[in-house]
Amino acid sequence: MSAIEHADANGSSALDELPEFELTYRFDDEANPQEVTLFVEDDEDLATRWLTMDRGHAVSLETVQ
């Protein structure tokens, strides 16, 4: 489904079952990181496979669990 297609309000929701996957991360510079990139390896079902964020906006995953 594209972003401009209408969702079926009476159909089953794709969010009934949340996906589970392992995240991998890399820093742009190990000694002085300014960006972190989270990504999933080898998952063909995901539309987005990576997310990059600058240091000022990154938060610890323990704080959002």
All heavy atoms as TSV, in Angstrom:
chain	resi	resn	atom	element	x	y	z
A	1	MET	N	N	0.845	-1.169	0.000
A	1	MET	CA	C	0.000	0.000	0.000
A	1	MET	C	C	0.894	1.238	0.000
A	1	MET	O	O	1.859	1.324	0.731
A	1	MET	CB	C	-0.880	-0.017	1.248
A	1	MET	CG	C	-1.787	1.185	1.328
A	1	MET	SD	S	-3.034	0.986	2.594
A	1	MET	CE	C	-2.261	1.852	3.920
A	2	SER	N	N	0.577	2.212	-0.798
A	2	SER	CA	C	1.353	3.445	-0.825
A	2	SER	C	C	0.784	4.438	0.174
A	2	SER	O	O	-0.297	4.242	0.731
A	2	SER	CB	C	1.345	4.048	-2.231
A	2	SER	OG	O	0.107	4.671	-2.476
A	3	ALA	N	N	1.474	5.531	0.374
A	3	ALA	CA	C	1.035	6.552	1.324
A	3	ALA	C	C	-0.225	7.266	0.870
A	3	ALA	O	O	-0.922	7.869	1.676
A	3	ALA	CB	C	2.156	7.568	1.545
A	4	ILE	N	N	-0.552	7.185	-0.417
A	4	ILE	CA	C	-1.726	7.900	-0.906
A	4	ILE	C	C	-2.943	7.003	-1.074
A	4	ILE	O	O	-4.015	7.467	-1.375
A	4	ILE	CB	C	-1.424	8.636	-2.228
A	4	ILE	CG1	C	-0.968	7.660	-3.300
A	4	ILE	CG2	C	-0.418	9.749	-2.002
A	4	ILE	CD1	C	-0.801	8.280	-4.659
A	5	GLU	N	N	-2.784	5.691	-0.874
A	5	GLU	CA	C	-3.911	4.778	-0.966
A	5	GLU	C	C	-4.706	4.812	0.334
A	5	GLU	O	O	-4.167	5.030	1.413
A	5	GLU	CB	C	-3.419	3.354	-1.199
A	5	GLU	CG	C	-2.821	3.141	-2.569
A	5	GLU	CD	C	-2.295	1.726	-2.724
A	5	GLU	OE1	O	-2.472	0.906	-1.813
A	5	GLU	OE2	O	-1.690	1.463	-3.760
A	6	HIS	N	N	-5.991	4.585	0.242
A	6	HIS	CA	C	-6.847	4.559	1.418
A	6	HIS	C	C	-6.779	3.185	2.072
A	6	HIS	O	O	-6.795	2.161	1.400
A	6	HIS	CB	C	-8.291	4.881	1.036
A	6	HIS	CG	C	-8.457	6.272	0.512
A	6	HIS	ND1	N	-8.415	7.376	1.328
A	6	HIS	CD2	C	-8.634	6.740	-0.739
A	6	HIS	CE1	C	-8.571	8.456	0.607
A	6	HIS	NE2	N	-8.696	8.102	-0.667
A	7	ALA	N	N	-6.731	3.180	3.401
A	7	ALA	CA	C	-6.736	1.924	4.146
A	7	ALA	C	C	-8.169	1.452	4.322
A	7	ALA	O	O	-9.094	2.255	4.415
A	7	ALA	CB	C	-6.074	2.125	5.507
A	8	ASP	N	N	-8.350	0.166	4.379
A	8	ASP	CA	C	-9.665	-0.429	4.609
A	8	ASP	C	C	-9.991	-0.339	6.093
A	8	ASP	O	O	-9.379	-1.014	6.920
A	8	ASP	CB	C	-9.654	-1.884	4.143
A	8	ASP	CG	C	-11.002	-2.555	4.314
A	8	ASP	OD1	O	-11.991	-1.864	4.635
A	8	ASP	OD2	O	-11.061	-3.782	4.104
A	9	ALA	N	N	-10.968	0.491	6.447
A	9	ALA	CA	C	-11.321	0.700	7.849
A	9	ALA	C	C	-11.936	-0.540	8.479
A	9	ALA	O	O	-11.888	-0.719	9.689
A	9	ALA	CB	C	-12.286	1.877	7.971
A	10	ASN	N	N	-12.528	-1.430	7.680
A	10	ASN	CA	C	-13.177	-2.625	8.213
A	10	ASN	C	C	-12.265	-3.847	8.199
A	10	ASN	O	O	-12.608	-4.865	8.779
A	10	ASN	CB	C	-14.453	-2.935	7.426
A	10	ASN	CG	C	-15.472	-1.823	7.573
A	10	ASN	OD1	O	-15.585	-1.226	8.629
A	10	ASN	ND2	N	-16.204	-1.550	6.507
A	11	GLY	N	N	-11.132	-3.738	7.545
A	11	GLY	CA	C	-10.219	-4.868	7.439
A	11	GLY	C	C	-9.379	-5.026	8.690
A	11	GLY	O	O	-9.412	-4.227	9.611
A	12	SER	N	N	-8.619	-6.102	8.745
A	12	SER	CA	C	-7.771	-6.321	9.911
A	12	SER	C	C	-6.587	-5.369	9.863
A	12	SER	O	O	-6.066	-5.043	8.809
A	12	SER	CB	C	-7.294	-7.771	9.950
A	12	SER	OG	O	-6.461	-8.030	8.845
A	13	SER	N	N	-6.180	-4.936	11.002
A	13	SER	CA	C	-5.091	-3.983	11.108
A	13	SER	C	C	-3.751	-4.699	11.056
A	13	SER	O	O	-3.580	-5.766	11.648
A	13	SER	CB	C	-5.202	-3.203	12.421
A	13	SER	OG	O	-4.060	-2.407	12.614
A	14	ALA	N	N	-2.794	-4.100	10.369
A	14	ALA	CA	C	-1.440	-4.654	10.324
A	14	ALA	C	C	-0.764	-4.519	11.679
A	14	ALA	O	O	0.231	-5.167	11.943
A	14	ALA	CB	C	-0.628	-3.949	9.246
A	15	LEU	N	N	-1.303	-3.670	12.559
A	15	LEU	CA	C	-0.700	-3.468	13.876
A	15	LEU	C	C	-1.208	-4.450	14.915
A	15	LEU	O	O	-0.837	-4.369	16.079
A	15	LEU	CB	C	-0.961	-2.032	14.346
A	15	LEU	CG	C	-0.306	-0.949	13.498
A	15	LEU	CD1	C	-0.656	0.428	14.038
A	15	LEU	CD2	C	1.189	-1.130	13.431
A	16	ASP	N	N	-2.073	-5.375	14.518
A	16	ASP	CA	C	-2.531	-6.392	15.459
A	16	ASP	C	C	-1.361	-7.233	15.959
A	16	ASP	O	O	-1.349	-7.681	17.097
A	16	ASP	CB	C	-3.574	-7.303	14.823
A	16	ASP	CG	C	-4.907	-6.598	14.637
A	16	ASP	OD1	O	-5.143	-5.567	15.307
A	16	ASP	OD2	O	-5.700	-7.065	13.807
A	17	GLU	N	N	-0.387	-7.450	15.095
A	17	GLU	CA	C	0.830	-8.167	15.459
A	17	GLU	C	C	2.012	-7.267	15.164
A	17	GLU	O	O	2.282	-6.956	14.016
A	17	GLU	CB	C	0.951	-9.458	14.673
A	17	GLU	CG	C	-0.087	-10.492	15.030
A	17	GLU	CD	C	0.150	-11.788	14.287
A	17	GLU	OE1	O	1.321	-12.144	14.073
A	17	GLU	OE2	O	-0.834	-12.430	13.922
A	18	LEU	N	N	2.702	-6.828	16.207
A	18	LEU	CA	C	3.851	-5.947	16.031
A	18	LEU	C	C	5.064	-6.755	15.585
A	18	LEU	O	O	5.268	-7.885	16.048
A	18	LEU	CB	C	4.155	-5.213	17.331
A	18	LEU	CG	C	3.055	-4.283	17.821
A	18	LEU	CD1	C	3.420	-3.706	19.183
A	18	LEU	CD2	C	2.781	-3.179	16.824
A	19	PRO	N	N	5.875	-6.197	14.700
A	19	PRO	CA	C	7.073	-6.917	14.244
A	19	PRO	C	C	8.133	-6.964	15.342
A	19	PRO	O	O	8.189	-6.083	16.198
A	19	PRO	CB	C	7.550	-6.078	13.059
A	19	PRO	CG	C	7.046	-4.709	13.360
A	19	PRO	CD	C	5.740	-4.899	14.067
A	20	GLU	N	N	8.941	-7.980	15.317
A	20	GLU	CA	C	10.079	-8.097	16.219
A	20	GLU	C	C	11.313	-8.343	15.377
A	20	GLU	O	O	11.290	-9.147	14.448
A	20	GLU	CB	C	9.880	-9.258	17.191
A	20	GLU	CG	C	8.761	-9.026	18.176
A	20	GLU	CD	C	8.672	-10.135	19.209
A	20	GLU	OE1	O	9.664	-10.857	19.412
A	20	GLU	OE2	O	7.602	-10.270	19.809
A	21	PHE	N	N	12.395	-7.634	15.696
A	21	PHE	CA	C	13.635	-7.800	14.961
A	21	PHE	C	C	14.787	-7.276	15.801
A	21	PHE	O	O	14.602	-6.495	16.727
A	21	PHE	CB	C	13.603	-7.085	13.601
A	21	PHE	CG	C	12.983	-5.716	13.655
A	21	PHE	CD1	C	13.716	-4.612	14.057
A	21	PHE	CD2	C	11.659	-5.543	13.315
A	21	PHE	CE1	C	13.138	-3.363	14.115
A	21	PHE	CE2	C	11.069	-4.299	13.359
A	21	PHE	CZ	C	11.820	-3.201	13.764
A	22	GLU	N	N	15.975	-7.735	15.487
A	22	GLU	CA	C	17.191	-7.305	16.174
A	22	GLU	C	C	17.766	-6.091	15.463
A	22	GLU	O	O	17.877	-6.070	14.239
A	22	GLU	CB	C	18.232	-8.428	16.177
A	22	GLU	CG	C	17.826	-9.639	16.985
A	22	GLU	CD	C	17.768	-9.357	18.471
A	22	GLU	OE1	O	18.619	-8.609	18.977
A	22	GLU	OE2	O	16.860	-9.900	19.125
A	23	LEU	N	N	18.115	-5.064	16.227
A	23	LEU	CA	C	18.732	-3.869	15.664
A	23	LEU	C	C	20.245	-3.942	15.804
A	23	LEU	O	O	20.763	-4.438	16.799
A	23	LEU	CB	C	18.242	-2.615	16.389
A	23	LEU	CG	C	16.781	-2.241	16.191
A	23	LEU	CD1	C	16.443	-1.043	17.062
A	23	LEU	CD2	C	16.493	-1.942	14.739
A	24	THR	N	N	20.929	-3.459	14.807
A	24	THR	CA	C	22.369	-3.311	14.821
A	24	THR	C	C	22.657	-1.820	14.724
A	24	THR	O	O	21.857	-1.070	14.177
A	24	THR	CB	C	22.994	-4.036	13.614
A	24	THR	OG1	O	22.568	-5.400	13.639
A	24	THR	CG2	C	24.497	-3.986	13.640
A	25	TYR	N	N	23.771	-1.361	15.265
A	25	TYR	CA	C	24.075	0.067	15.201
A	25	TYR	C	C	25.537	0.291	14.852
A	25	TYR	O	O	26.383	-0.565	15.068
A	25	TYR	CB	C	23.730	0.766	16.517
A	25	TYR	CG	C	24.586	0.330	17.686
A	25	TYR	CD1	C	25.753	1.011	18.014
A	25	TYR	CD2	C	24.226	-0.766	18.455
A	25	TYR	CE1	C	26.537	0.613	19.076
A	25	TYR	CE2	C	24.993	-1.165	19.514
A	25	TYR	CZ	C	26.152	-0.478	19.830
A	25	TYR	OH	O	26.935	-0.887	20.874
A	26	ARG	N	N	25.791	1.448	14.301
A	26	ARG	CA	C	27.147	1.897	13.974
A	26	ARG	C	C	27.240	3.381	14.277
A	26	ARG	O	O	26.278	4.126	14.104
A	26	ARG	CB	C	27.471	1.693	12.488
A	26	ARG	CG	C	27.449	0.267	12.028
A	26	ARG	CD	C	28.757	-0.440	12.378
A	26	ARG	NE	N	28.802	-1.737	11.759
A	26	ARG	CZ	C	28.468	-2.871	12.373
A	26	ARG	NH1	N	28.044	-2.861	13.601
A	26	ARG	NH2	N	28.542	-4.008	11.747
A	27	PHE	N	N	28.419	3.814	14.729
A	27	PHE	CA	C	28.707	5.229	14.930
A	27	PHE	C	C	29.521	5.740	13.753
A	27	PHE	O	O	30.280	4.986	13.148
A	27	PHE	CB	C	29.516	5.448	16.214
A	27	PHE	CG	C	28.769	5.069	17.465
A	27	PHE	CD1	C	29.155	3.983	18.215
A	27	PHE	CD2	C	27.689	5.820	17.890
A	27	PHE	CE1	C	28.477	3.638	19.374
A	27	PHE	CE2	C	26.994	5.482	19.042
A	27	PHE	CZ	C	27.391	4.389	19.780
A	28	ASP	N	N	29.393	7.028	13.458
A	28	ASP	CA	C	30.191	7.600	12.378
A	28	ASP	C	C	31.666	7.697	12.771
A	28	ASP	O	O	32.538	7.611	11.933
A	28	ASP	CB	C	29.651	8.976	11.959
A	28	ASP	CG	C	29.656	9.985	13.092
A	28	ASP	OD1	O	29.633	9.583	14.270
A	28	ASP	OD2	O	29.670	11.187	12.788
A	29	ASP	N	N	31.947	7.864	14.058
A	29	ASP	CA	C	33.324	7.967	14.556
A	29	ASP	C	C	33.338	7.366	15.957
A	29	ASP	O	O	32.710	7.894	16.867
A	29	ASP	CB	C	33.756	9.432	14.579
A	29	ASP	CG	C	35.178	9.636	15.063
A	29	ASP	OD1	O	35.821	8.675	15.522
A	29	ASP	OD2	O	35.654	10.775	14.996
A	30	GLU	N	N	34.025	6.262	16.150
A	30	GLU	CA	C	34.033	5.580	17.449
A	30	GLU	C	C	34.603	6.453	18.563
A	30	GLU	O	O	34.125	6.414	19.692
A	30	GLU	CB	C	34.833	4.273	17.357
A	30	GLU	CG	C	34.165	3.198	16.534
A	30	GLU	CD	C	32.930	2.613	17.208
A	30	GLU	OE1	O	32.873	2.566	18.448
A	30	GLU	OE2	O	32.018	2.195	16.480
A	31	ALA	N	N	35.623	7.259	18.293
A	31	ALA	CA	C	36.255	8.089	19.320
A	31	ALA	C	C	35.421	9.303	19.694
A	31	ALA	O	O	35.395	9.713	20.854
A	31	ALA	CB	C	37.642	8.536	18.842
A	32	ASN	N	N	34.732	9.894	18.727
A	32	ASN	CA	C	33.924	11.091	18.967
A	32	ASN	C	C	32.658	11.023	18.116
A	32	ASN	O	O	32.526	11.738	17.131
A	32	ASN	CB	C	34.743	12.345	18.637
A	32	ASN	CG	C	34.000	13.606	18.999
A	32	ASN	OD1	O	33.120	13.603	19.847
A	32	ASN	ND2	N	34.347	14.697	18.332
A	33	PRO	N	N	31.704	10.169	18.506
A	33	PRO	CA	C	30.520	9.978	17.658
A	33	PRO	C	C	29.638	11.215	17.582
A	33	PRO	O	O	29.383	11.863	18.581
A	33	PRO	CB	C	29.784	8.824	18.338
A	33	PRO	CG	C	30.278	8.784	19.728
A	33	PRO	CD	C	31.657	9.362	19.707
A	34	GLN	N	N	29.208	11.535	16.368
A	34	GLN	CA	C	28.277	12.637	16.133
A	34	GLN	C	C	26.957	12.130	15.570
A	34	GLN	O	O	25.944	12.801	15.666
A	34	GLN	CB	C	28.891	13.671	15.185
A	34	GLN	CG	C	30.137	14.343	15.741
A	34	GLN	CD	C	29.869	15.085	17.046
A	34	GLN	OE1	O	28.949	15.888	17.111
A	34	GLN	NE2	N	30.647	14.799	18.062
A	35	GLU	N	N	26.985	10.936	14.958
A	35	GLU	CA	C	25.779	10.316	14.401
A	35	GLU	C	C	25.775	8.835	14.748
A	35	GLU	O	O	26.816	8.199	14.818
A	35	GLU	CB	C	25.734	10.441	12.880
A	35	GLU	CG	C	25.467	11.816	12.361
A	35	GLU	CD	C	25.384	11.834	10.848
A	35	GLU	OE1	O	25.770	10.867	10.188
A	35	GLU	OE2	O	24.898	12.852	10.341
A	36	VAL	N	N	24.591	8.314	14.958
A	36	VAL	CA	C	24.420	6.869	15.148
A	36	VAL	C	C	23.405	6.396	14.116
A	36	VAL	O	O	22.436	7.086	13.828
A	36	VAL	CB	C	23.968	6.519	16.592
A	36	VAL	CG1	C	22.639	7.137	16.927
A	36	VAL	CG2	C	23.943	5.012	16.803
A	37	THR	N	N	23.680	5.245	13.525
A	37	THR	CA	C	22.771	4.650	12.551
A	37	THR	C	C	22.313	3.304	13.083
A	37	THR	O	O	23.135	2.451	13.408
A	37	THR	CB	C	23.453	4.474	11.184
A	37	THR	OG1	O	23.840	5.763	10.701
A	37	THR	CG2	C	22.525	3.814	10.185
A	38	LEU	N	N	20.995	3.132	13.205
A	38	LEU	CA	C	20.388	1.859	13.577
A	38	LEU	C	C	19.921	1.183	12.301
A	38	LEU	O	O	19.369	1.845	11.425
A	38	LEU	CB	C	19.186	2.074	14.487
A	38	LEU	CG	C	19.427	2.777	15.803
A	38	LEU	CD1	C	18.119	3.075	16.477
A	38	LEU	CD2	C	20.313	1.949	16.694
A	39	PHE	N	N	20.128	-0.123	12.196
A	39	PHE	CA	C	19.672	-0.804	10.998
A	39	PHE	C	C	19.344	-2.259	11.293
A	39	PHE	O	O	19.726	-2.803	12.325
A	39	PHE	CB	C	20.682	-0.682	9.858
A	39	PHE	CG	C	22.049	-1.232	10.177
A	39	PHE	CD1	C	22.388	-2.520	9.811
A	39	PHE	CD2	C	22.991	-0.444	10.816
A	39	PHE	CE1	C	23.649	-3.016	10.083
A	39	PHE	CE2	C	24.252	-0.935	11.089
A	39	PHE	CZ	C	24.582	-2.227	10.730
A	40	VAL	N	N	18.590	-2.852	10.389
A	40	VAL	CA	C	18.203	-4.253	10.454
A	40	VAL	C	C	18.870	-4.961	9.292
A	40	VAL	O	O	18.816	-4.485	8.161
A	40	VAL	CB	C	16.670	-4.397	10.358
A	40	VAL	CG1	C	16.271	-5.849	10.332
A	40	VAL	CG2	C	15.993	-3.668	11.491
A	41	GLU	N	N	19.499	-6.064	9.575
A	41	GLU	CA	C	20.146	-6.834	8.520
A	41	GLU	C	C	19.192	-7.898	7.985
A	41	GLU	O	O	18.521	-8.577	8.749
A	41	GLU	CB	C	21.408	-7.508	9.054
A	41	GLU	CG	C	22.472	-6.515	9.471
A	41	GLU	CD	C	23.723	-7.194	9.984
A	41	GLU	OE1	O	23.825	-8.427	9.891
A	41	GLU	OE2	O	24.588	-6.487	10.481
A	42	ASP	N	N	19.096	-8.015	6.691
A	42	ASP	CA	C	18.399	-9.118	6.013
A	42	ASP	C	C	16.945	-9.300	6.421
A	42	ASP	O	O	16.531	-10.383	6.786
A	42	ASP	CB	C	19.152	-10.436	6.247
A	42	ASP	CG	C	20.570	-10.362	5.742
A	42	ASP	OD1	O	20.791	-9.698	4.722
A	42	ASP	OD2	O	21.451	-10.960	6.377
A	43	ASP	N	N	16.142	-8.252	6.365
A	43	ASP	CA	C	14.702	-8.409	6.577
A	43	ASP	C	C	13.991	-7.804	5.381
A	43	ASP	O	O	13.839	-6.595	5.270
A	43	ASP	CB	C	14.245	-7.749	7.870
A	43	ASP	CG	C	12.843	-8.176	8.251
A	43	ASP	OD1	O	12.039	-8.489	7.347
A	43	ASP	OD2	O	12.535	-8.206	9.448
A	44	GLU	N	N	13.545	-8.653	4.486
A	44	GLU	CA	C	12.927	-8.221	3.238
A	44	GLU	C	C	11.553	-7.584	3.433
A	44	GLU	O	O	11.065	-6.881	2.575
A	44	GLU	CB	C	12.809	-9.413	2.284
A	44	GLU	CG	C	14.141	-10.025	1.903
A	44	GLU	CD	C	15.020	-9.068	1.106
A	44	GLU	OE1	O	14.474	-8.290	0.309
A	44	GLU	OE2	O	16.241	-9.113	1.294
A	45	ASP	N	N	10.901	-7.812	4.582
A	45	ASP	CA	C	9.549	-7.313	4.806
A	45	ASP	C	C	9.502	-5.854	5.257
A	45	ASP	O	O	8.434	-5.252	5.267
A	45	ASP	CB	C	8.828	-8.169	5.844
A	45	ASP	CG	C	8.607	-9.587	5.342
A	45	ASP	OD1	O	8.503	-9.762	4.116
A	45	ASP	OD2	O	8.547	-10.498	6.174
A	46	LEU	N	N	10.615	-5.288	5.652
A	46	LEU	CA	C	10.624	-3.917	6.155
A	46	LEU	C	C	10.819	-2.914	5.025
A	46	LEU	O	O	11.648	-3.101	4.150
A	46	LEU	CB	C	11.747	-3.730	7.181
A	46	LEU	CG	C	11.613	-4.521	8.463
A	46	LEU	CD1	C	12.836	-4.279	9.344
A	46	LEU	CD2	C	10.348	-4.134	9.207
A	47	ALA	N	N	10.060	-1.837	5.066
A	47	ALA	CA	C	10.210	-0.782	4.062
A	47	ALA	C	C	11.406	0.105	4.392
A	47	ALA	O	O	12.092	0.584	3.506
A	47	ALA	CB	C	8.933	0.058	3.988
A	48	THR	N	N	11.641	0.335	5.661
A	48	THR	CA	C	12.785	1.145	6.106
A	48	THR	C	C	13.769	0.221	6.796
A	48	THR	O	O	13.395	-0.500	7.710
A	48	THR	CB	C	12.331	2.240	7.083
A	48	THR	OG1	O	11.380	3.070	6.420
A	48	THR	CG2	C	13.492	3.084	7.561
A	49	ARG	N	N	15.016	0.278	6.384
A	49	ARG	CA	C	16.012	-0.625	6.960
A	49	ARG	C	C	17.043	0.080	7.813
A	49	ARG	O	O	17.811	-0.578	8.487
A	49	ARG	CB	C	16.708	-1.378	5.851
A	49	ARG	CG	C	15.717	-2.230	5.119
A	49	ARG	CD	C	16.370	-3.108	4.162
A	49	ARG	NE	N	15.324	-3.761	3.398
A	49	ARG	CZ	C	15.524	-4.814	2.688
A	49	ARG	NH1	N	16.702	-5.327	2.619
A	49	ARG	NH2	N	14.533	-5.351	2.033
A	50	TRP	N	N	17.079	1.406	7.777
A	50	TRP	CA	C	18.011	2.106	8.636
A	50	TRP	C	C	17.464	3.465	9.023
A	50	TRP	O	O	16.585	4.015	8.381
A	50	TRP	CB	C	19.385	2.247	7.991
A	50	TRP	CG	C	19.464	3.260	6.908
A	50	TRP	CD1	C	19.746	4.587	7.048
A	50	TRP	CD2	C	19.255	3.051	5.514
A	50	TRP	NE1	N	19.725	5.209	5.828
A	50	TRP	CE2	C	19.422	4.281	4.863
A	50	TRP	CE3	C	18.935	1.928	4.752
A	50	TRP	CZ2	C	19.291	4.421	3.504
A	50	TRP	CZ3	C	18.807	2.095	3.397
A	50	TRP	CH2	C	18.986	3.311	2.796
A	51	LEU	N	N	18.007	3.982	10.119
A	51	LEU	CA	C	17.631	5.288	10.641
A	51	LEU	C	C	18.893	5.918	11.195
A	51	LEU	O	O	19.581	5.315	12.017
A	51	LEU	CB	C	16.579	5.130	11.750
A	51	LEU	CG	C	16.169	6.374	12.503
A	51	LEU	CD1	C	15.398	7.313	11.592
A	51	LEU	CD2	C	15.333	5.986	13.701
A	52	THR	N	N	19.223	7.122	10.730
A	52	THR	CA	C	20.401	7.835	11.216
A	52	THR	C	C	19.952	9.059	11.982
A	52	THR	O	O	19.047	9.770	11.563
A	52	THR	CB	C	21.315	8.255	10.044
A	52	THR	OG1	O	21.735	7.074	9.347
A	52	THR	CG2	C	22.537	9.007	10.534
A	53	MET	N	N	20.604	9.285	13.135
A	53	MET	CA	C	20.232	10.399	13.994
A	53	MET	C	C	21.500	11.079	14.502
A	53	MET	O	O	22.490	10.416	14.793
A	53	MET	CB	C	19.419	9.870	15.171
A	53	MET	CG	C	18.891	10.928	16.087
A	53	MET	SD	S	17.769	10.236	17.294
A	53	MET	CE	C	16.405	9.781	16.256
A	54	ASP	N	N	21.439	12.418	14.599
A	54	ASP	CA	C	22.593	13.121	15.135
A	54	ASP	C	C	22.617	12.976	16.651
A	54	ASP	O	O	21.624	12.685	17.302
A	54	ASP	CB	C	22.609	14.595	14.715
A	54	ASP	CG	C	21.478	15.384	15.316
A	54	ASP	OD1	O	20.334	15.163	14.903
A	54	ASP	OD2	O	21.744	16.213	16.212
A	55	ARG	N	N	23.779	13.163	17.213
A	55	ARG	CA	C	24.035	12.926	18.637
A	55	ARG	C	C	23.094	13.707	19.548
A	55	ARG	O	O	22.653	13.209	20.570
A	55	ARG	CB	C	25.491	13.282	18.924
A	55	ARG	CG	C	25.905	13.093	20.333
A	55	ARG	CD	C	27.357	13.438	20.478
A	55	ARG	NE	N	27.755	13.421	21.867
A	55	ARG	CZ	C	28.974	13.586	22.274
A	55	ARG	NH1	N	29.926	13.799	21.388
A	55	ARG	NH2	N	29.256	13.554	23.535
A	56	GLY	N	N	22.759	14.934	19.203
A	56	GLY	CA	C	21.925	15.767	20.047
A	56	GLY	C	C	20.495	15.275	20.196
A	56	GLY	O	O	19.809	15.627	21.152
A	57	HIS	N	N	20.022	14.435	19.279
A	57	HIS	CA	C	18.655	13.937	19.325
A	57	HIS	C	C	18.558	12.473	19.755
A	57	HIS	O	O	17.454	11.973	19.975
A	57	HIS	CB	C	17.978	14.106	17.952
A	57	HIS	CG	C	17.766	15.521	17.611
A	57	HIS	ND1	N	18.649	16.240	16.843
A	57	HIS	CD2	C	16.768	16.388	17.934
A	57	HIS	CE1	C	18.213	17.476	16.707
A	57	HIS	NE2	N	17.071	17.590	17.363
A	58	ALA	N	N	19.652	11.798	19.886
A	58	ALA	CA	C	19.636	10.380	20.260
A	58	ALA	C	C	19.350	10.242	21.751
A	58	ALA	O	O	19.767	11.052	22.567
A	58	ALA	CB	C	20.991	9.748	19.924
A	59	VAL	N	N	18.598	9.197	22.108
A	59	VAL	CA	C	18.330	8.873	23.511
A	59	VAL	C	C	18.615	7.399	23.738
A	59	VAL	O	O	18.577	6.594	22.804
A	59	VAL	CB	C	16.852	9.178	23.913
A	59	VAL	CG1	C	16.554	10.650	23.825
A	59	VAL	CG2	C	15.888	8.385	23.070
A	60	SER	N	N	18.880	7.053	24.952
A	60	SER	CA	C	19.149	5.668	25.317
A	60	SER	C	C	17.881	4.849	25.142
A	60	SER	O	O	16.789	5.273	25.519
A	60	SER	CB	C	19.621	5.598	26.762
A	60	SER	OG	O	19.672	4.260	27.201
A	61	LEU	N	N	17.999	3.647	24.583
A	61	LEU	CA	C	16.824	2.795	24.396
A	61	LEU	C	C	16.231	2.363	25.739
A	61	LEU	O	O	15.036	2.113	25.817
A	61	LEU	CB	C	17.187	1.568	23.563
A	61	LEU	CG	C	17.468	1.831	22.096
A	61	LEU	CD1	C	17.881	0.551	21.397
A	61	LEU	CD2	C	16.264	2.449	21.423
A	62	GLU	N	N	17.029	2.290	26.793
A	62	GLU	CA	C	16.499	1.925	28.093
A	62	GLU	C	C	15.482	2.951	28.600
A	62	GLU	O	O	14.559	2.617	29.329
A	62	GLU	CB	C	17.618	1.779	29.130
A	62	GLU	CG	C	18.424	0.506	28.985
A	62	GLU	CD	C	19.588	0.671	28.023
A	62	GLU	OE1	O	20.022	1.817	27.769
A	62	GLU	OE2	O	20.064	-0.342	27.500
A	63	THR	N	N	15.606	4.211	28.180
A	63	THR	CA	C	14.681	5.241	28.650
A	63	THR	C	C	13.341	5.208	27.932
A	63	THR	O	O	12.379	5.800	28.402
A	63	THR	CB	C	15.283	6.647	28.498
A	63	THR	OG1	O	15.475	6.924	27.107
A	63	THR	CG2	C	16.585	6.795	29.256
A	64	VAL	N	N	13.242	4.499	26.809
A	64	VAL	CA	C	11.993	4.461	26.053
A	64	VAL	C	C	11.301	3.099	26.110
A	64	VAL	O	O	10.275	2.924	25.507
A	64	VAL	CB	C	12.208	4.869	24.572
A	64	VAL	CG1	C	12.652	6.298	24.490
A	64	VAL	CG2	C	13.195	3.948	23.887
A	65	GLN	N	N	11.852	2.161	26.845
A	65	GLN	CA	C	11.255	0.822	26.914
A	65	GLN	C	C	10.066	0.804	27.830
A	65	GLN	O	O	9.910	1.327	28.814
A	65	GLN	CB	C	12.258	-0.209	27.358
A	65	GLN	CG	C	13.277	-0.485	26.298
A	65	GLN	CD	C	14.233	-1.591	26.709
A	65	GLN	OE1	O	14.178	-2.105	27.815
A	65	GLN	NE2	N	15.115	-1.956	25.818
